[in-house]
């Protein structure tokens, strides 16, 4: 069985490496975020998340952000850490989905204070101000209660409320289908991203750019053309990638990428994906 920290590190690295439309990957950097930043941050948080069952969720989030600040100038992995910390806190002896509700139910005010500090330290963009439990102030509710107030506008917060429904019931099955249908790890990761984005407007796009439904419609179009099969679907994926990257990459579907990382963590944690991987990465020069 892989250690929790190794599961987290591999999930972060594989998600970052896959050539997903609109995201940083090994052939596409942003001006303020690079592929190397993502690799460095994956290495930085792995030992902290490995001890999350002892540290607790809030402290794991804060210490992960502190470690990341030592290796990256920007905020490359806050969403990932917020998602992985509760998953990593489930003791290795327990089945992941069965143990997760107990972790979420035990989140308290101290977890909220530590998580709020982490979010402020990370300098997350596009957060704005809200009337209740604003991130710039000290919380007075538990972390799960605070997340519930943001669940209608943030997919990561929503996972804290619904027990990671989108991860376990949508993203993980999509990743499994991608592996079965393509036999390729990179294609399966892209398939997972497209499936989640087609169903859920990306929260980061919404915060930075406004309504994110157009990105979802374009993801639906790629899937409707039968991606990854056929030239039409390949070309539509390339065009979708260019559209997401236009306007200074303000349409970066970063929240969806964070959810994909959580899905990869689940399959590594439960042994569906073993090491060395039984699936090849990709032999194709293009997406799919």
Backbone bond lengths (Angstrom), bond angles and torsions (degrees), N, CA, C in turn:
res aa  C-N    CA-C-N  psi(-1)  N-CA   C-N-CA  omega(-1)  CA-C   N-CA-C  phi
1 X - - - 1.461 - - 1.526 109.78 -
2 X 1.321 116.95 131.19 1.452 121.32 179.81 1.517 110.58 -69.85
3 X 1.328 116.71 147.00 1.456 119.81 175.09 1.520 110.22 -67.34
4 X 1.323 116.65 157.05 1.461 121.23 179.33 1.521 110.26 -60.45
5 X 1.329 116.24 -43.41 1.452 119.63 -179.50 1.511 112.88 -62.08
6 X 1.338 117.50 -40.39 1.461 120.55 178.42 1.522 110.81 -67.49
7 X 1.328 117.49 -39.70 1.467 120.48 175.46 1.526 110.65 -57.87
8 X 1.323 116.24 -45.20 1.457 120.64 -179.43 1.523 111.15 -64.65
9 X 1.329 116.60 -45.09 1.457 119.80 -177.70 1.525 111.03 -64.84
10 X 1.322 117.84 -45.18 1.458 120.47 180.00 1.526 111.34 -65.11
11 X 1.325 117.54 -41.11 1.461 120.54 178.51 1.523 110.50 -59.26
12 X 1.333 116.79 -43.88 1.467 120.92 179.16 1.525 111.19 -64.66
13 X 1.331 116.72 -44.20 1.466 120.31 -177.47 1.526 111.23 -66.99
14 X 1.326 117.00 -45.47 1.470 119.56 -178.42 1.515 111.54 -65.45
15 X 1.315 116.93 -42.06 1.472 119.41 177.92 1.515 110.57 -61.48
16 X 1.335 116.80 -42.41 1.456 120.39 -178.60 1.525 112.30 -68.86
17 X 1.321 117.17 -32.19 1.457 121.59 -174.92 1.523 112.28 -78.29
18 X 1.317 117.62 -34.39 1.465 121.21 -178.09 1.533 110.63 -61.89
19 X 1.323 115.57 138.65 1.466 121.27 -175.96 1.530 111.19 -80.79
20 X 1.312 116.33 64.53 1.460 122.26 -178.28 1.522 109.91 -76.75
21 X 1.332 118.18 140.59 1.456 119.92 -179.78 1.521 112.01 -59.32
22 X 1.330 115.11 132.14 1.452 122.16 173.07 1.504 116.38 84.94
23 X 1.327 118.75 -12.88 1.464 122.04 -176.41 1.528 111.54 -100.54
24 X 1.326 116.74 160.75 1.456 121.57 167.15 1.531 108.42 -64.04
25 X 1.337 116.07 137.79 1.461 120.62 171.06 1.522 108.14 -150.69
26 X 1.317 117.70 -170.27 1.459 119.45 -169.95 1.514 113.29 -68.21
27 X 1.332 118.68 -12.42 1.452 121.55 177.26 1.525 112.28 -116.52
28 X 1.323 117.92 8.79 1.469 120.40 -175.49 1.529 110.57 -149.24
29 X 1.312 116.65 106.74 1.460 122.76 174.19 1.523 109.77 -99.09
30 X 1.331 116.13 160.18 1.450 122.31 166.63 1.527 107.64 -100.11
31 X 1.322 116.73 166.46 1.464 119.84 177.38 1.521 111.29 -62.99
32 X 1.335 116.71 -33.30 1.468 120.81 -175.62 1.522 113.68 -111.01
33 X 1.325 117.45 7.32 1.463 121.26 -179.41 1.518 108.81 -155.65
34 X 1.330 116.26 129.69 1.463 120.17 -177.01 1.525 111.01 -121.81
35 X 1.307 114.21 164.53 1.465 120.49 175.73 1.526 110.56 -59.51
36 X 1.339 116.66 -39.00 1.460 119.76 178.43 1.530 111.28 -63.12
37 X 1.333 117.81 -36.48 1.464 120.57 175.53 1.531 110.64 -57.17
38 X 1.321 116.28 -42.09 1.461 120.54 -178.13 1.528 111.38 -68.20
39 X 1.330 116.80 -40.14 1.463 119.81 178.01 1.529 110.86 -66.34
40 X 1.335 116.40 -43.56 1.463 120.00 179.41 1.526 111.51 -62.45
41 X 1.326 116.40 -41.72 1.462 119.62 -178.57 1.520 111.43 -69.38
42 X 1.338 117.20 -32.61 1.473 120.25 176.00 1.519 110.64 -62.12
43 X 1.331 115.93 -43.59 1.460 119.74 178.65 1.519 111.49 -66.75
44 X 1.338 116.80 -34.79 1.466 120.79 -176.37 1.523 112.61 -68.21
45 X 1.339 117.01 -38.16 1.469 119.19 -173.46 1.520 113.26 -90.12
46 X 1.326 117.86 -16.15 1.469 120.45 -175.06 1.525 113.15 -56.52
47 X 1.345 119.88 -49.62 1.469 118.35 -178.60 1.522 113.58 -67.02
48 X 1.322 116.89 -27.68 1.467 119.92 178.02 1.522 110.14 -72.34
49 X 1.325 117.18 -48.16 1.457 119.98 179.17 1.519 111.56 -65.42
50 X 1.316 117.56 -26.08 1.459 120.69 176.66 1.527 111.61 -61.68
51 X 1.328 116.55 -28.02 1.458 120.40 178.90 1.509 114.31 -104.68
52 X 1.343 117.39 18.14 1.463 120.56 -174.79 1.524 113.16 -61.80
53 X 1.333 118.17 -30.81 1.464 119.85 179.86 1.526 111.11 -67.64
54 X 1.323 117.49 -20.26 1.464 122.16 176.95 1.528 111.25 -97.64
55 X 1.323 116.66 -40.81 1.466 121.45 -177.64 1.522 111.67 -71.31
56 X 1.311 117.10 -35.73 1.458 121.35 -170.36 1.513 110.67 93.46
57 X 1.324 116.44 164.29 1.465 121.90 -172.54 1.526 111.76 -68.66
58 X 1.329 117.07 -52.60 1.458 119.77 -175.81 1.506 113.14 -59.53
59 X 1.317 117.53 -46.55 1.457 121.01 -179.66 1.518 111.13 -66.90
60 X 1.327 117.67 -36.51 1.463 120.74 177.62 1.524 110.82 -62.91
61 X 1.319 116.75 -40.26 1.462 120.88 178.23 1.525 110.36 -63.33
62 X 1.328 116.59 -49.64 1.467 120.13 -177.19 1.529 111.35 -64.79
63 X 1.322 117.73 -46.19 1.460 119.64 -178.44 1.528 111.34 -66.39
64 X 1.322 117.46 -32.23 1.464 120.54 176.54 1.522 111.08 -65.76
65 X 1.325 116.54 -42.63 1.464 120.23 178.46 1.530 110.03 -65.44
66 X 1.321 117.21 -41.78 1.469 119.83 177.25 1.522 111.32 -60.08
67 X 1.308 116.67 -44.61 1.468 120.63 179.36 1.521 110.95 -63.56
68 X 1.323 116.38 -39.07 1.457 120.69 179.93 1.515 111.37 -65.40
69 X 1.323 116.69 -37.53 1.467 120.59 179.84 1.524 111.55 -61.88
70 X 1.305 117.33 -21.61 1.469 121.00 179.10 1.521 112.15 -78.57
71 X 1.324 117.91 -17.62 1.467 119.97 -173.66 1.526 113.44 -122.65
72 X 1.334 117.86 -5.78 1.471 121.08 -179.04 1.522 109.37 -144.82
73 X 1.336 116.10 144.82 1.460 120.90 -177.82 1.521 112.34 -82.94
74 X 1.318 116.61 -23.04 1.457 120.33 -177.15 1.527 109.88 -112.14
75 X 1.320 116.07 -165.35 1.460 123.10 -177.60 1.524 108.86 -105.05
76 X 1.341 118.47 83.90 1.460 119.91 -174.63 1.516 115.70 -84.30
77 X 1.338 118.25 -16.96 1.470 117.18 -167.77 1.530 114.69 -146.38
78 X 1.326 118.92 21.22 1.468 119.78 -179.09 1.522 111.03 -59.46
79 X 1.337 117.09 -48.51 1.457 119.58 -179.48 1.509 112.55 -60.83
80 X 1.321 116.17 -39.87 1.468 120.62 177.73 1.520 110.40 -61.36
81 X 1.330 116.71 -45.96 1.464 120.78 -178.73 1.521 111.13 -63.96
82 X 1.333 116.92 -41.52 1.462 120.19 178.27 1.523 111.27 -60.84
83 X 1.322 116.67 -35.62 1.466 120.37 179.11 1.523 112.65 -78.83
84 X 1.318 117.19 -41.38 1.461 120.10 -173.18 1.524 112.99 -78.67
85 X 1.327 117.99 -28.76 1.469 119.01 -175.21 1.532 112.71 -57.50
86 X 1.349 120.59 -48.83 1.470 118.63 177.05 1.523 112.92 -64.38
87 X 1.323 117.62 -37.54 1.465 120.05 178.10 1.523 110.76 -64.84
88 X 1.332 115.96 -42.66 1.460 120.04 -179.34 1.517 112.12 -69.75
89 X 1.332 117.26 -22.78 1.465 121.02 -179.15 1.526 112.89 -76.62
90 X 1.323 118.04 -13.77 1.467 120.57 175.67 1.529 107.68 -69.33
91 X 1.321 118.99 122.00 1.474 120.71 -177.55 1.524 111.68 -55.28
92 X 1.315 117.78 141.71 1.467 121.15 -178.73 1.521 113.41 -56.24
93 X 1.320 117.53 -24.47 1.467 120.64 -179.06 1.521 112.60 -76.16
94 X 1.331 117.89 -11.22 1.460 121.50 -177.01 1.524 110.89 -104.85
95 X 1.318 116.23 147.98 1.457 121.07 172.88 1.528 107.96 -65.96
96 X 1.320 115.99 137.15 1.460 120.79 -166.92 1.526 112.90 -61.22
97 X 1.322 117.45 -53.28 1.458 118.27 -175.18 1.522 112.07 -70.07
98 X 1.325 116.70 -31.82 1.464 119.78 178.46 1.522 111.49 -70.97
99 X 1.331 116.88 -33.77 1.453 120.08 -177.30 1.510 114.12 -84.85
100 X 1.331 117.69 -21.14 1.456 121.03 -175.53 1.532 113.89 -61.42
101 X 1.344 120.81 -43.50 1.473 119.35 -179.99 1.519 113.49 -56.03
102 X 1.323 117.35 -35.70 1.463 119.52 178.80 1.529 111.14 -65.86
103 X 1.308 116.71 -37.18 1.465 120.50 177.55 1.528 110.05 -65.45
104 X 1.321 116.85 -47.00 1.465 120.79 -178.40 1.528 111.75 -65.96
105 X 1.320 116.42 -37.82 1.470 120.11 -179.56 1.529 112.18 -67.22
106 X 1.331 116.86 -26.32 1.469 120.55 -176.21 1.526 113.13 -90.42
107 X 1.309 118.61 -3.34 1.459 120.42 178.98 1.526 109.46 -61.04
108 X 1.329 116.74 134.10 1.457 120.19 -174.26 1.523 111.42 -126.84
109 X 1.324 115.76 -170.39 1.464 121.12 -178.07 1.528 111.05 -64.39
110 X 1.328 117.13 -37.28 1.465 119.82 178.08 1.524 111.01 -61.20
111 X 1.338 117.42 -40.66 1.468 120.36 176.22 1.520 110.26 -60.83
112 X 1.322 116.86 -41.10 1.462 120.62 179.83 1.522 111.18 -63.37
113 X 1.316 117.29 -44.74 1.466 120.34 -179.66 1.518 111.44 -61.88
114 X 1.324 116.66 -43.49 1.464 120.52 179.77 1.528 111.15 -67.09
115 X 1.314 117.14 -40.71 1.465 120.46 179.05 1.521 111.25 -67.15
116 X 1.328 117.38 -40.44 1.464 120.78 177.07 1.525 110.32 -61.16
117 X 1.330 115.99 -43.22 1.465 119.53 177.89 1.516 110.71 -60.80
118 X 1.324 116.73 -40.87 1.460 121.26 179.75 1.528 111.17 -63.62
119 X 1.305 116.82 -43.29 1.467 120.72 -178.93 1.524 110.32 -64.89
120 X 1.338 116.80 -41.40 1.466 119.36 177.02 1.521 111.11 -64.93
121 X 1.328 117.08 -40.96 1.460 121.40 179.99 1.521 111.17 -64.71
122 X 1.324 116.46 -37.94 1.467 120.49 -179.58 1.519 111.91 -70.16
123 X 1.326 117.15 -20.77 1.460 120.23 -179.64 1.509 112.13 65.50
124 X 1.322 116.77 42.72 1.466 121.22 -178.13 1.523 110.58 -57.62
125 X 1.325 115.85 132.90 1.461 121.28 -176.58 1.519 113.10 -83.28
126 X 1.327 115.17 152.01 1.454 121.96 172.76 1.505 115.32 71.83
127 X 1.332 118.69 18.39 1.461 120.43 -176.18 1.533 112.31 -73.15
128 X 1.339 117.38 -37.65 1.454 119.89 178.73 1.524 111.84 68.23
129 X 1.331 115.11 -166.17 1.459 122.32 179.90 1.525 109.80 -118.30
130 X 1.329 116.20 143.98 1.457 121.61 176.43 1.519 108.32 -128.88
131 X 1.337 115.19 160.24 1.466 119.97 -173.54 1.522 112.38 -73.61
132 X 1.334 117.17 -31.19 1.461 120.12 -174.71 1.517 110.99 -127.87
133 X 1.327 116.95 133.45 1.466 124.03 179.10 1.527 111.65 57.25
134 X 1.321 115.95 44.62 1.458 121.46 179.15 1.532 109.98 -60.70
135 X 1.325 115.80 141.04 1.451 120.87 -174.84 1.522 112.27 -65.44
136 X 1.327 117.24 -21.44 1.460 121.33 -178.85 1.528 112.24 -83.47
137 X 1.316 117.17 -2.46 1.450 121.86 -179.60 1.534 109.61 -118.94
138 X 1.328 115.89 170.55 1.461 119.97 177.72 1.526 109.90 -77.40
139 X 1.330 118.47 131.70 1.465 120.18 -178.90 1.521 111.88 -72.20
140 X 1.313 114.97 154.47 1.461 121.52 174.69 1.521 111.32 -122.14
141 X 1.342 116.39 5.32 1.456 122.10 178.45 1.529 109.13 -122.31
142 X 1.319 116.57 164.88 1.458 120.48 176.27 1.521 109.23 -65.67
143 X 1.321 116.53 164.40 1.461 120.43 -179.06 1.519 111.09 -61.17
144 X 1.309 117.82 -40.59 1.463 119.47 -179.75 1.527 111.06 -68.20
145 X 1.329 117.57 -38.25 1.463 120.67 176.65 1.519 110.92 -64.57
146 X 1.324 116.83 -40.92 1.462 120.28 178.13 1.527 110.69 -65.10
147 X 1.321 116.95 -40.71 1.460 120.65 177.85 1.528 111.04 -63.33
148 X 1.314 116.75 -34.71 1.466 120.14 179.82 1.529 111.48 -61.69
149 X 1.323 116.78 -32.33 1.461 120.73 179.32 1.520 111.97 -70.10
150 X 1.347 116.79 -22.60 1.463 121.13 -179.21 1.522 112.99 -104.07
151 X 1.325 117.06 -0.95 1.468 120.86 -170.64 1.522 113.05 -63.77
152 X 1.338 117.88 -26.81 1.463 119.63 -177.63 1.529 112.57 -77.47
153 X 1.334 117.05 -10.64 1.462 119.75 -178.50 1.528 113.07 -126.88
154 X 1.321 118.11 -0.39 1.460 120.61 -175.72 1.524 109.34 -142.80
155 X 1.337 116.07 121.26 1.465 120.83 -176.78 1.523 112.64 -68.50
156 X 1.324 117.04 -29.91 1.464 118.99 178.94 1.520 109.73 -70.30
157 X 1.331 116.91 -45.75 1.460 120.22 176.42 1.525 110.70 -58.61
158 X 1.319 116.32 -36.87 1.460 121.43 -178.90 1.525 111.87 -61.46
159 X 1.336 117.05 -32.94 1.466 119.99 -179.68 1.528 111.16 -65.07
160 X 1.319 117.00 -35.53 1.463 120.81 178.42 1.525 111.49 -64.56
161 X 1.316 116.33 -28.09 1.464 121.32 -176.57 1.521 111.59 -87.02
162 X 1.330 117.06 -43.15 1.470 119.82 -172.45 1.529 113.77 -100.16
163 X 1.339 117.03 11.91 1.457 119.48 178.09 1.509 114.44 72.58
164 X 1.352 116.36 32.69 1.466 122.02 177.45 1.528 110.91 64.83
165 X 1.315 115.85 43.73 1.461 121.41 -177.69 1.523 111.68 -61.13
166 X 1.342 116.76 -46.71 1.461 119.62 -178.34 1.528 111.59 -65.91
167 X 1.305 116.78 -30.84 1.471 120.25 177.63 1.521 110.67 -70.66
168 X 1.319 116.89 -54.47 1.457 120.81 -172.52 1.529 113.29 -76.85
169 X 1.319 118.50 -36.05 1.460 120.37 -173.29 1.527 114.00 -99.61
170 X 1.324 117.71 -12.75 1.467 119.80 179.61 1.529 111.82 -123.16
171 X 1.324 116.51 -58.07 1.450 119.57 -174.55 1.513 114.21 -67.48
172 X 1.318 117.44 -47.42 1.468 120.40 -179.93 1.526 111.56 -62.48
173 X 1.346 120.35 -46.47 1.466 118.84 175.31 1.531 112.88 -60.97
174 X 1.333 117.44 -37.37 1.468 119.84 178.16 1.518 111.02 -64.41
175 X 1.317 117.16 -39.83 1.465 121.03 177.99 1.524 110.57 -65.93
176 X 1.327 116.83 -41.15 1.474 120.09 177.35 1.530 110.63 -63.15
177 X 1.344 116.35 -44.81 1.470 119.48 179.18 1.520 110.52 -60.53
178 X 1.321 116.18 -41.45 1.452 119.71 179.52 1.512 111.97 -61.30
179 X 1.319 116.74 -40.25 1.460 120.05 177.89 1.522 111.18 -65.40
180 X 1.342 116.18 -42.98 1.463 120.53 -178.57 1.526 111.92 -67.64
181 X 1.335 116.43 -39.75 1.460 120.39 -173.55 1.519 113.11 -81.83
182 X 1.327 117.21 -33.43 1.463 120.17 -175.46 1.522 112.73 -106.52
183 X 1.347 117.65 -23.71 1.449 120.76 -175.54 1.510 113.41 63.29
184 X 1.343 116.50 22.41 1.466 122.05 -173.79 1.521 108.60 -135.69
185 X 1.310 117.08 128.93 1.457 121.05 -175.95 1.524 112.17 -66.68
186 X 1.329 117.48 -44.99 1.469 119.53 -178.97 1.525 111.31 -64.25
187 X 1.319 117.84 -44.56 1.458 120.37 178.86 1.527 111.20 -62.07
188 X 1.327 117.20 -37.66 1.456 120.53 178.84 1.525 110.91 -65.02
189 X 1.326 117.48 -38.72 1.466 120.91 178.29 1.523 110.60 -65.29
190 X 1.338 116.76 -42.58 1.469 120.25 177.65 1.526 109.87 -64.73
191 X 1.329 117.54 -40.46 1.461 120.96 178.05 1.521 111.33 -61.01
192 X 1.323 116.63 -41.05 1.465 121.33 177.98 1.518 110.48 -62.35
193 X 1.341 116.58 -44.27 1.461 119.79 178.78 1.525 111.02 -60.77
194 X 1.333 116.66 -47.70 1.461 120.46 -178.01 1.529 111.20 -61.73
195 X 1.327 116.23 -41.95 1.459 120.53 -178.74 1.515 111.13 -63.19
196 X 1.332 117.42 -46.47 1.465 120.65 179.55 1.522 111.21 -66.40
197 X 1.325 117.01 -43.48 1.459 120.60 -178.22 1.519 111.50 -67.25
198 X 1.327 117.05 -34.39 1.467 120.25 178.08 1.524 111.68 -64.77
199 X 1.327 116.68 -30.70 1.469 120.93 -176.36 1.522 113.80 -94.26
200 X 1.352 116.83 -23.44 1.459 120.04 -172.52 1.520 110.66 -137.78
201 X 1.330 118.42 113.14 1.466 119.86 174.73 1.527 110.82 -53.58
202 X 1.320 116.06 135.39 1.459 121.31 -172.96 1.531 111.25 -71.73
203 X 1.331 116.08 130.74 1.466 121.15 -175.85 1.525 111.86 -67.16
204 X 1.330 118.37 -36.80 1.465 120.38 -179.45 1.524 110.44 -68.25
205 X 1.322 117.37 -41.44 1.468 119.79 175.74 1.531 109.55 -59.26
206 X 1.313 117.06 -44.26 1.456 120.86 -178.43 1.530 111.82 -61.95
207 X 1.333 116.64 -39.37 1.471 119.60 -179.61 1.523 112.09 -70.42
208 X 1.333 116.89 -37.35 1.456 120.06 -172.91 1.528 113.67 -94.71
209 X 1.333 116.15 -25.01 1.465 118.83 -170.34 1.518 113.31 -126.05
210 X 1.315 117.37 -15.51 1.451 119.84 -174.38 1.516 111.06 104.34
211 X 1.319 118.39 -157.27 1.471 121.88 -176.00 1.531 112.33 -49.23
212 X 1.337 115.53 133.30 1.466 121.13 -174.73 1.523 112.82 -108.04
213 X 1.323 117.41 10.18 1.467 119.85 -175.71 1.526 112.78 -65.79
214 X 1.345 117.62 -30.29 1.456 119.41 -179.72 1.528 111.20 -63.66
215 X 1.320 116.76 -37.90 1.465 119.51 176.58 1.518 110.47 -62.69
216 X 1.314 117.27 -39.12 1.466 120.44 177.44 1.519 111.24 -64.90
217 X 1.324 116.64 -41.27 1.468 119.25 179.32 1.531 111.24 -63.65
218 X 1.307 116.47 -38.88 1.465 119.54 179.60 1.534 111.31 -69.08
219 X 1.317 117.03 -37.17 1.461 119.82 174.87 1.525 110.75 -63.37
220 X 1.321 117.16 -39.87 1.460 121.49 176.77 1.523 111.12 -60.76
221 X 1.341 116.21 -38.23 1.467 120.36 -179.52 1.518 111.41 -64.89
222 X 1.329 116.65 -40.79 1.464 120.59 178.46 1.528 110.03 -61.30
223 X 1.328 116.48 -45.89 1.463 120.46 -179.54 1.520 111.41 -66.99
224 X 1.338 116.76 -37.63 1.467 120.39 -178.47 1.524 111.76 -64.29
225 X 1.334 116.78 -26.48 1.464 120.76 178.54 1.525 112.31 -83.15
226 X 1.338 116.32 1.97 1.456 120.40 173.59 1.510 115.25 89.79
227 X 1.338 116.60 22.94 1.472 117.91 179.58 1.526 109.89 -54.46
228 X 1.353 117.76 137.81 1.469 128.08 11.80 1.521 115.38 -95.39
229 X 1.318 117.57 15.78 1.454 119.51 -177.87 1.517 111.35 -92.93
230 X 1.324 116.57 139.46 1.455 121.05 172.31 1.515 113.51 92.69
231 X 1.334 114.50 145.42 1.463 120.50 -177.39 1.524 111.93 -66.56
232 X 1.334 117.81 -34.59 1.468 120.30 -178.49 1.519 110.95 -62.74
233 X 1.314 117.14 -42.79 1.465 119.71 -179.68 1.524 111.04 -68.91
234 X 1.311 117.40 -36.41 1.467 120.94 178.54 1.520 110.63 -64.71
235 X 1.321 116.05 -45.07 1.462 119.93 -179.65 1.526 111.16 -66.28
236 X 1.318 116.91 -38.92 1.471 120.54 179.05 1.524 110.70 -65.80
237 X 1.328 117.15 -36.17 1.460 120.16 177.07 1.526 110.48 -65.15
238 X 1.330 117.28 -42.12 1.463 120.73 178.43 1.526 110.68 -62.39
239 X 1.328 116.89 -42.62 1.469 120.91 178.41 1.526 111.05 -65.65
240 X 1.303 116.45 -37.99 1.472 121.10 176.94 1.531 110.15 -62.59
241 X 1.314 116.03 -42.59 1.456 121.15 178.46 1.528 110.63 -60.11
242 X 1.328 117.25 -45.41 1.466 120.88 179.80 1.525 111.13 -63.56
243 X 1.310 117.03 -40.28 1.472 120.73 -179.66 1.526 110.71 -64.88
244 X 1.321 117.31 -42.02 1.456 120.74 179.13 1.525 111.56 -63.65
245 X 1.340 117.33 -34.99 1.463 121.60 -176.08 1.523 113.32 -83.72
246 X 1.314 118.17 -12.41 1.458 121.16 -179.74 1.530 110.79 -67.62
247 X 1.330 115.78 164.13 1.467 121.28 176.74 1.529 111.77 60.44
248 X 1.337 116.00 44.86 1.456 119.79 176.14 1.511 114.32 65.79
249 X 1.344 117.55 35.70 1.468 125.52 -179.64 1.525 113.48 49.72
250 X 1.335 116.94 33.80 1.470 120.23 177.84 1.528 111.51 -69.83
251 X 1.331 116.75 -16.34 1.465 119.89 177.89 1.523 111.71 -96.76
252 X 1.293 118.79 22.34 1.455 122.21 177.41 1.534 109.88 -59.29
253 X 1.349 118.42 115.98 1.474 120.32 179.98 1.529 111.46 -79.31
254 X 1.332 115.12 66.00 1.458 120.28 -172.94 1.507 114.91 -70.15
255 X 1.338 117.32 -34.51 1.464 119.26 178.61 1.520 110.68 -66.28
256 X 1.320 117.15 -39.32 1.464 120.40 177.17 1.526 110.28 -62.30
257 X 1.336 117.07 -39.90 1.459 120.26 177.05 1.527 110.99 -61.01
258 X 1.331 116.58 -38.98 1.471 120.08 178.17 1.527 110.87 -63.14
259 X 1.323 116.55 -40.86 1.459 120.32 178.68 1.532 111.05 -65.50
260 X 1.336 116.71 -38.30 1.464 120.36 177.14 1.525 110.26 -61.05
261 X 1.337 116.39 -40.22 1.462 119.95 177.90 1.519 111.06 -60.56
262 X 1.325 116.15 -42.79 1.465 119.76 178.24 1.527 110.80 -62.42
263 X 1.327 117.28 -38.21 1.470 120.64 178.37 1.529 111.09 -64.74
264 X 1.321 116.35 -41.94 1.463 119.88 176.95 1.524 110.78 -63.20
265 X 1.324 117.19 -40.51 1.464 120.79 177.92 1.530 109.97 -58.62
266 X 1.323 116.94 -44.06 1.466 120.95 -178.70 1.534 110.43 -59.88
267 X 1.333 117.51 -46.74 1.465 120.15 -177.21 1.525 112.35 -70.71
268 X 1.322 116.90 -29.37 1.462 119.39 173.94 1.521 110.52 -73.65
269 X 1.324 116.24 -42.04 1.480 121.65 -177.83 1.525 111.35 -64.98
270 X 1.356 117.48 -38.49 1.465 118.75 -176.63 1.535 112.98 -91.99
271 X 1.342 117.02 2.51 1.453 120.49 174.60 1.509 115.97 85.52
272 X 1.340 118.00 4.45 1.458 119.71 177.17 1.521 110.43 -62.53
273 X 1.332 115.94 -41.45 1.460 121.09 172.62 1.517 107.34 -104.51
274 X 1.315 115.94 119.14 1.461 121.10 -177.94 1.531 110.13 -103.71
275 X 1.324 114.99 168.78 1.460 120.78 173.37 1.527 109.32 -113.67
276 X 1.339 117.58 138.23 1.472 124.92 -7.48 1.533 110.09 -66.34
277 X 1.348 117.23 150.73 1.468 120.03 -174.77 1.526 112.10 -57.06
278 X 1.323 115.11 136.61 1.461 119.26 179.15 1.526 111.94 -81.80
279 X 1.335 115.98 -4.66 1.468 121.14 -179.80 1.524 109.26 -111.30
280 X 1.333 117.80 136.36 1.471 119.04 174.34 1.516 110.49 -66.60
281 X 1.316 116.58 159.87 1.478 119.79 178.97 1.527 108.53 -74.94
282 X 1.304 118.63 -84.42 1.459 121.05 176.12 1.519 109.28 -162.73
283 X 1.314 116.34 139.24 1.460 120.53 176.24 1.522 111.79 -105.48
284 X 1.335 115.94 0.37 1.459 120.10 -174.50 1.522 111.92 -92.21
285 X 1.326 118.56 137.35 1.457 120.51 178.60 1.515 112.22 -73.72
286 X 1.332 118.25 -23.35 1.465 121.92 -178.33 1.526 109.49 -106.81
287 X 1.334 116.59 175.11 1.461 121.50 174.57 1.512 109.51 -63.77
288 X 1.321 117.01 114.73 1.453 120.22 178.27 1.501 113.54 73.61
